[in-house]
Amino acid sequence: MRAIVYTRYGEPDVLQLKDVDKPTPGDDELLIKVHAAEATKADCEMRSFKFAVKWFWLPLRIAVGLTRPKNPVLGGYFSGEIESVGKAVSKFKPGQQVFGCARLRMGAYGEYICLPDSYTIVPKPRNLTFAESAAVPLGGLNALHFMRRANIQNGEKVLVNGAGGSIGTFGVQIAKAMGAEVTAVDSPIKEQMLRRIGADHFLDYTREDFTRSGKTFDVIFDMVARSSYSGCIRSLNPGGRYLKGNPRLSDMLRSVLTTRFTSKTAVFAFAGEKEEELLELSEMIESGAIKPVVDRIYPMEQAPEAHRRVETEQRSGIVVISITNHDGDLMPAEKME
Ligand SMILES: NC(=O)c1ccc[n+]([C@@H]2O[C@H](COP(=O)([O-])OP(=O)(O)OC[C@H]3O[C@@H](n4cnc5c(N)ncnc54)[C@H](OP(=O)(O)O)[C@@H]3O)[C@@H](O)[C@H]2O)c1
């Protein structure tokens, strides 16, 4: 089978299309024919081994390969079709169209992937293509997890910082679906798209620091590693909640004091990426409440370009790699210009 492989850490050109062995499912595993995979910021960070937050560099490097990657196929989020199942699997049948998460096993940049049936994998939304479905699990699961933790009440003011990325685009839509008045913060090329998906207000972070604007919010959902902790806490109304997925160590320590000694709450967490959450997202998508924003779809041969587009942030939404051009909707990027 074909797979996008990297055998050393480095620039996007370390990604190469190669023939590799097709995996064989164990008794409790599914063999999935992958149709599309999201090219995520995390994939780019694993490839280059450069992270905005540094504290987990050493433990992660030991886990994924000290001198070179132990697992040469990236891709944590995908859509595809069940090809076969192990003999202990009763939950899935060959031919089912699914989407989900490969966790740290990765491997969705290959034509086939084997995953345990206990992983977060569910039927793909009926009204989405495979490419659109692959764009859902990372952003949707993370945004849903944090937005639920925020306990948003109808009419509350929610600010999403880094709103134009994979997680932020879902954060904006889920907050809107929960009845919030949403302010999206990102670079100006993303304004039009963010307003289209429901943002009531837009702030261009290259011109204005929202933490110094005097405006305050009930919830701040922050995707930007280097943002100011004290600035964000100051920008919360009494009883406000600050949620962040990529905290610095100092932020985590300060959050204990904020939550204990003020009316405000700071939540730093890793999203569990649970099956019931992916099913809920699927329902929200099928009811039309939310939808993924796909920026471009690249064929496997152009994986380095896909990574460059994610890293240089010229994108407006989510970048997808077409693994098997199954449903004709996986149009190469150059045809989308
Ligand atoms: N806790 C968890 O479970 C978890 C899980 C997954 C990911 N994460 C982390 O969450 C973060 C966001 O992930 P993602 O996949 O959504 O990233 P992403 O797609 O790269 O989105 C980040 C967005 O923030 C914008 N941005 C950059 N600097 C900004 C600033 N100073 N102010 C406002 N916006 C800014 C970027 O646009 P421009 O660069 O064009 O400005 C981009 O649109 C990553 O750091 C990731 O590692 C956490």
PDBQT file of the ligand as one rigid body, heavy atoms in Angstrom, charges set to zero:
ROOT
HETATM    1  N1  LIG A 401      -5.521  20.169  25.021  1.00  0.00    +0.000 N 
HETATM    2  C1  LIG A 401      -5.775  19.402  23.997  1.00  0.00    +0.000 C 
HETATM    3  O1  LIG A 401      -6.402  18.328  24.162  1.00  0.00    +0.000 OA
HETATM    4  C2  LIG A 401      -5.314  19.819  22.607  1.00  0.00    +0.000 A 
HETATM    5  C3  LIG A 401      -5.628  18.989  21.544  1.00  0.00    +0.000 A 
HETATM    6  C4  LIG A 401      -5.265  19.394  20.268  1.00  0.00    +0.000 A 
HETATM    7  C5  LIG A 401      -4.571  20.592  20.091  1.00  0.00    +0.000 A 
HETATM    8  N2  LIG A 401      -4.204  21.354  21.148  1.00  0.00    +0.000 N 
HETATM    9  C6  LIG A 401      -3.448  22.618  20.955  1.00  0.00    +0.000 C 
HETATM   10  O2  LIG A 401      -4.380  23.652  20.660  1.00  0.00    +0.000 OA
HETATM   11  C7  LIG A 401      -3.771  24.628  19.819  1.00  0.00    +0.000 C 
HETATM   12  C8  LIG A 401      -4.704  24.985  18.660  1.00  0.00    +0.000 C 
HETATM   13  O3  LIG A 401      -4.822  23.886  17.810  1.00  0.00    +0.000 OA
HETATM   14  P1  LIG A 401      -5.391  24.051  16.340  1.00  0.00    +0.000 P 
HETATM   15  O4  LIG A 401      -5.214  22.719  15.689  1.00  0.00    +0.000 OA
HETATM   16  O5  LIG A 401      -6.749  24.675  16.353  1.00  0.00    +0.000 OA
HETATM   17  O6  LIG A 401      -4.320  25.093  15.729  1.00  0.00    +0.000 OA
HETATM   18  P2  LIG A 401      -4.390  25.911  14.412  1.00  0.00    +0.000 P 
HETATM   19  O7  LIG A 401      -5.313  25.223  13.459  1.00  0.00    +0.000 OA
HETATM   20  O8  LIG A 401      -3.008  26.214  14.008  1.00  0.00    +0.000 OA
HETATM   21  O9  LIG A 401      -5.108  27.288  14.855  1.00  0.00    +0.000 OA
HETATM   22  C9  LIG A 401      -4.495  28.313  15.553  1.00  0.00    +0.000 C 
HETATM   23  C10 LIG A 401      -5.086  29.648  15.041  1.00  0.00    +0.000 C 
HETATM   24  O10 LIG A 401      -4.612  30.708  15.869  1.00  0.00    +0.000 OA
HETATM   25  C11 LIG A 401      -4.224  31.824  15.034  1.00  0.00    +0.000 C 
HETATM   26  N3  LIG A 401      -3.281  32.635  15.785  1.00  0.00    +0.000 N 
HETATM   27  C12 LIG A 401      -1.920  32.563  15.831  1.00  0.00    +0.000 A 
HETATM   28  N4  LIG A 401      -1.434  33.505  16.675  1.00  0.00    +0.000 NA
HETATM   29  C13 LIG A 401      -2.507  34.172  17.179  1.00  0.00    +0.000 A 
HETATM   30  C14 LIG A 401      -2.646  35.236  18.108  1.00  0.00    +0.000 A 
HETATM   31  N5  LIG A 401      -1.599  35.806  18.696  1.00  0.00    +0.000 N 
HETATM   32  N6  LIG A 401      -3.891  35.656  18.410  1.00  0.00    +0.000 NA
HETATM   33  C15 LIG A 401      -4.986  35.101  17.830  1.00  0.00    +0.000 A 
HETATM   34  N7  LIG A 401      -4.918  34.088  16.927  1.00  0.00    +0.000 NA
HETATM   35  C16 LIG A 401      -3.687  33.626  16.608  1.00  0.00    +0.000 A 
HETATM   36  C17 LIG A 401      -3.668  31.123  13.796  1.00  0.00    +0.000 C 
HETATM   37  O11 LIG A 401      -3.679  31.984  12.681  1.00  0.00    +0.000 OA
HETATM   38  P3  LIG A 401      -2.416  32.825  12.102  1.00  0.00    +0.000 P 
HETATM   39  O12 LIG A 401      -1.186  32.044  12.409  1.00  0.00    +0.000 OA
HETATM   40  O13 LIG A 401      -2.735  33.041  10.659  1.00  0.00    +0.000 OA
HETATM   41  O14 LIG A 401      -2.392  34.085  12.820  1.00  0.00    +0.000 OA
HETATM   42  C18 LIG A 401      -4.665  29.977  13.618  1.00  0.00    +0.000 C 
HETATM   43  O15 LIG A 401      -5.790  30.393  12.860  1.00  0.00    +0.000 OA
HETATM   44  C19 LIG A 401      -2.430  24.036  19.339  1.00  0.00    +0.000 C 
HETATM   45  O16 LIG A 401      -1.384  24.688  20.041  1.00  0.00    +0.000 OA
HETATM   46  C20 LIG A 401      -2.518  22.571  19.734  1.00  0.00    +0.000 C 
HETATM   47  O17 LIG A 401      -1.244  22.039  20.067  1.00  0.00    +0.000 OA
HETATM   48  C21 LIG A 401      -4.587  20.991  22.402  1.00  0.00    +0.000 A 
ENDROOT
TORSDOF 0
